[in-house]
Amino acid sequence: MVNMTPHPPTYFFDGNSTWQGLDLNATDLFSLPRDSGFVAVQLAVRYLHIYYVPTVSLLGIACNAFGLATLLSRYRQTSAVRYMSGLLVADSLFLSSLFYLWLVELNVPLYRMAGWCQLATFVHDASDFIARWYVVCLAVDCYVSAAHPRTAVTYCTKLVSSVVIGVVTVIAVVVYLNTCLTIGVVVIGPKVICAPLQQFASALSDLGKVDVFVNKLLPFSAILVLFCATSTGSMRQRRRRRLRHTADFSPADEIHPRDLRETAGAMAQVCAYVVCTLPGEIVASYEVLHQIGNIVTQLSLEHFLLQQMLYYPQYTRQALNIVVLVIFWPRFAKACRRRVAEVIRRTPCGRRKDTRLPTEQILPEPLELTGSDREIASLTAVQSEHTSTSCDGTVQAGMSVR
């Protein structure tokens, strides 16, 4: 038996039962019907799930934590920096829940225990919602900064970004808190899985279709439109900088170079999101549109394997946020190098041993003067004896003072 992919909430009908959830391990992939045309893809998905998921999860958590520490300690807290920091936190939570689900491969069935099942599902869904809408907020911030610099002074501020981050987080918690009541441990034949409870299966099926539009199509469409608008606004700003001598040019319409580089780093994050998410969004939208009006949906083998394959680019994007910033934001790359150097200096292996004696560390070494140096020093001493400083700070010859 095979359970479903996390997004969109789809159903797999195996002839005996239908269920929805996140519970999936590698051995389940071989319980799928064998198809000679998809055995290679089935093997690829299986080994990616076994080896790639834990690698990208742990690497992503470490990289996002390092990037978050660098952003919070090295930069002025602008709105773009706050959105990027929130995105790193949300992606880290998502990867943590993904690794938690993968522990089933090591015979650690925490996800299939009451309480842990609901908690992991809630963190998984809420962090995915938060990350998507943080990217939307980041795209809006980039658009306003690039196309309307005067408006950015009012709306691209720390206060506005803090309020937006808080509102998005509260909405995610309220919307996905229902998983604590509708998700539970379900026994299907010889298997125990984390899945929707029987009495809520129909309602969750309808909510799942709505969730795809609210949590997938709507934010992705907004990000795509804002990305194109920001690119157009950036080109318009470049033309304005080349025409500074014209009468209609105003310094208020120009972006500071530091803000422009920061916007470029944020736009790189948005572009990476679009590239890595576009194939999965297309397939998910097709599946949901195909399911509308159907009570029981049979997910074909090729569609199931295709969905699984298209989730791995999204996981990679969530793990390599810091790589995108380092490539497209030189100032962030410089801050990362400085932070790595600081960490190395603090380690015992990075500290240089001082082999000098205590007296050598305190007292300076005596200078050896040559013959010409002695003559210059004696002449300087004689000249200083015949000079004095007056009350107003002027220097006069000592013999002329009466």
N, C-alpha and C positions, 0 to 999 in steps of 0.2 A: 504494500500500500504506500502511496505517496501523498504527502500533504502539500499544501499550496505555497506558492511564492508569496512574500509579504505584501507586495503591491503590484497590480491591483488585487483585491480580494476575489480570487477566482475559485472555482470548484472543480474537483476532479472526481469523476464517477467511475468507480472500479467494478460496478456490477452488484455490489453489496451495500455500499454506503456512500454518502457524500458528506464532506466536511471542509472546513476552512481553517487556516491558521498558519503558523510559521514553522511547525515541527517537521523537520526534514533531516535525514541523515543519508550517508552515502549508500548504505546497504539498501535503502528504499528505492534507489534508482534502478536496481536490478530486478525489482519486483514489477517494473513496468513491462508491458508487452514488448517482446523482442521484435524489432523491425530491422531487416538487414541493411536498409538504407540509413539507419540512424544509430547503429551500434557504436560507430566511432564517435559520434557526437555525445552519445550516452556515456561512454568511457571518459571523454574529455570533461564533461560536467561533473562526473563522479570524482575525478582526481583534482579538479579545480576546487571542489568543495572540501576535499580532505586536506590539501596542502596550501592552496592559495588563500582561502578564507582566514585561517589563523595567522598567516604571515602578514597579510595586508591589514588585519585588525590590530595586531600588536605594533607593527611598524607605524600605522596611522595614528594610534593613540600617543606613541612616543613623539612623533614629529609634530602633531598638533599641540601637544603640551609644550614642546620647545618653542614653537612659533607663538603660542599664546604668551609665554613668559617674555619673549623678546618684544612683542607688541606692547605689553603692559608696562615694561620697564624702560624701553628705549624711545618711545614716541609720545608726542603730545596726543591727548585723547580726543581726536576729531571724531566726527560721526562715522566716517568710513572705517577708521580703525576700530571703533566699537562694534560696528556690524561685522567686520572680519573676525574680531575676537569672539563674538557670539556664535559665528558660523563654525569656528574651530571647536568651541565647546560642544555645540550640537552634533557635529560630525564625530567627535570623540565619544559622546554618549551612544550614538548609533553604532559605532564600531564595537563599543564595549558590549552592547546587547547582542550584536552579531557573534562575537566571540563566545559570549555566554551560551547562545544557542548551539554553537559548534561543539561545546563540551560534551554533548551527547555522544560524539564520536569516541571520546575517551571513557565511555561508560560512566559518566558523571551525570545522572539523570535529574539534575536540579530543575531543569526547565519543565520536567514532567511531574513536578510536585506542586501541590496546592499552595498558593501564595507566591511562590517563585514564578509560576507560569503567568499569573496576572501581572506581576511586577515587570518581568522581562518584556511582555507584549506591550505594556503601557509605555515603557521607556523607548522601545523600538519605534512605535507608531508616533509618539509625541515628538521625539527628537527628529524623525524624518520630516514631520510637518514643520517644525521650527526651522530646520536647516533650509528647506525650500523657500519659506517666506522671508528668511533672512537674506537669501540671495536676491529676492525681489526688492527688499529694502535697500540692499547694496546697489542694485541696478538703478533704482530711483535716485539714490544719492549721487551716483556717477552722472546720471542724466542732468540733474539740476546743476551740479558743479560744472559740467562741461558746456551745457547749452545756455544756462541762465545764471551766470556768476553773481549778479546782484541779488537774485532770490536765494541763492545758497547762503548768503550771510544771515538770513532769517530762519531758513528751514533746515539747513545742514549744520546743526549745532549739537553740542553734547546733550543738552536737555531734551531736544526733540528725539534724538536717537535713543536715549535712555527710556523715554516714554514708549516709543514704538517697540523696543525690545521687550519691555514689560508687558505690553498689551498682547503681542504675539505669543509670549510664553503663557500668559493666563488663558488665552483662547485655546491653546494646545492642551493645557491641563484639563480644562472644562470639557472639551470635545471628546478627548480620549480617556477620560476617567471612567467611562462606562465599561471599559474592558475589565475592570475589577469585578463587575457583576455578570457580564455576558460571556466571559472566557473562563474556562475551567479545565480540569483534567477529565478526559473522556476515554472510556474503554471501548475500543472497537475490535472485536474478536480477541486475538491474543495480544494486541498492542494497547499501550497506554500512551496517549498523546495529549498535547495541550491544544484545545480547539474550542470553537463556540459551543455553548450548551444547546441542547436540542430545542428548548423552548424559544431560543433567540435566533435560531438559524435563519428563518425567513426574514426577520427584521434586519439582521446584519447583512443579508444578501442585498437588500435595497439600499442600506446605508453605504455598503461598499461601492455601489455604482455611483452614488452621490459623492463619495470620498474621492473617487478618481477624477471627477470634474473639479472639485474644490482643491484637492491637494496635488493634482497633476496637470490637468489641461489649463486651468486658470493661471497658476503661477508660471508655468512654462511659456504660455502665450504672452503674458505680461513681460517676462524676462526677454523674450525674443524681440518684441516691439521696442522695449527700452534700449536694448543693445543696438539695434539699428538706429534709433533716434540719437543715442549718445555718440555713435560713430559719425553721424552727420554733424552734430554739434561740435565735435572735436575738430573736424575739417573746417568748419566755419570759424572757429577760434584761431586756427592757424592762418587763415586768410586775413583775419583782423590784425594779427601780430605783424604780418608783412605790410600792412597798410596803416602803420601807426601815424604817418604824416598827414593822413586825410583829416578833414574837418569834423567828420561825424564820429571819429574814434574817441572813446572815453576810457580812461584807465580803470574805471569800475567794471568794465566789460571784459577785462583781461584776467586770466587765471594766473596765480603765482606759480612759478616753475615747480616749487616744492609740492603744491597741491596738484599740479598737473601730473607729476610722477606718481603721487599717491593714487590719483584717479586711474592712471594706467595700470597699476597693480591690482586695483579693485576690478577694473574691467577685464583683466586677464582671468580673475576668478570667475566672473560671470561667463566669459567665453568658454572656459574649461567646463563649466556646468552645462552649457548648451551642447557642446560637442559630445560629452560623455553621456548625457541623458536623452538626447534626441531619439536614438533608435529604440530605447526602452519605452519612451513615451508613445511612440507611434504604435508599437505592438500592443501596449496596454490599452490604448484608446480603441484600437481595432477590436480587441477582445471584449471590452465593455460594451461597445456599440453592438457587437454581435450577440451579446447576452441579453440585451434589453428586450423584455417581453417573454423571455424563456424562464420557466420555473426551475428546471434542472438542466444544467449546462454540462456537456461533456467536453472536457479540455483535451484536444488531440495531443498525441505524443510529440509531434513536431513543434506545436505551439508551446507546449510545456518546456521542452528542451531549449527552444529559442528564447523564452522568457528568462530561463536560468542563465543562459550565456550572456544576455544583455544586461544583467545586473552587475556583472563583474567590472565593467568600465565605470559604473557609478561608485562601486566600492573603492576602486583605484583613485578616482577623483577625490573622494572624501579622505583618503589616506595621504594624498600628495598635495594638499593645499600649500604647504610650506615650499614645495619645489616650484610651484607656479609663481609664488610671490618672490622667491629668490631670483628666478629667471627674468621676470618682467618688472621688478622693483629694485633697482640697484642699491638704494639706501637701506632697504630691508636686508639685502644680502650682506652689506657692510656691517650692519648691526648684528647679524647672525655670526659673522666671523669674529667680531669683538667678543660676543658672548661665549663662543667656543674657546677663545683664547683665555678668557677669565676662568672658565671652568677648568681648563688644563692647568693654569697657574695655581689654582686652589688645591689640586690633587697632590699627594706626596711625590708622585713621579715627576710632576711638572715644576716642583720647587727646586731652585738651585742651591746647592750646599755652599755655605760661606766658610771656607777653611782658614780664614785669618784669625789671629789671636785677638782677645778682647782689647788689648792695648793698641793693636794695629787698627782696630775698627774705630777707636776714639781719636787717637792722636794722628795728625797728618804726618806724612813722611817729610823729613828735612830736605831742603833744596840745596843742591851743590852749585855754588856760584863760581863761574870762571873769572879770570883776571879782568876782562872788560866789564863783566857784570858787577864786580866789586867796585870798580871805579865809578860806574854809573850810580850805584847805591850810595857811595860816600858823597858824591856831588849832590845827590838829592837830599841827603841828611843835612849837609851844610846849608843848602838853600832854604830848607824848611826852618832852620834856626834863625835866619835873618828876615823871616816874613812873619806878619801877624795879621789878625783879622780885626777890622774896626767894628764899632757897634752896629753900623748899618750893613754889615755883611761883606764889605769890600776888602780885598786883600792889599796891604801896603807893605813896603819894605821895612824891616825892623829897625835899621839904623836911622831912617828918616823920621821916626816917630819921636816927639819930644815930650 
